[in-house]
Amino acid sequence: VQLQASGGGLVQAGGSLRLSCAASGFPMEDYFMGWFRQTPGKQREFVSQISRSGTETYYIDAVKGRFTISREDSKNTVYLQMNVLKPEDTAVYYCAAGASIGDYTYWGQGTLVTVSS
């Protein structure tokens, strides 16, 4: 099982990035997919998730209206489009897969997003 996140980088405040997470070794279409983030000294924070069908999405208030999660099961990939980025969005972003809501079993390595002011 592998989740490979990519797409992080350095961007100015107000800019955009799209994170990708390529899944392998398990049937992604049977799993909820989520994005989390973590900054040094803080606990990992849930950011967004998408249902197995892709029809239901959830976001924390801090990113609602700016981030969009989507999935493309034919490519075994989940995305996080991040717009109007803020310095407080700076973190290592992780993707995860779970068989049910809140029960994330598989985790990828992180990708660093740095937003400069």
ABEGO torsion letter per residue (X at the ends): XBBBBBGBEBBBBGBBBBBBBBBBGBBAAABBBBBBBBBBGBBBBBABBBBAAGABBBBBAAABGABBBBBBAAAGBBBBBBBGBBAAABBBBBBBBBABBGBBABBBBBBBBBBBX
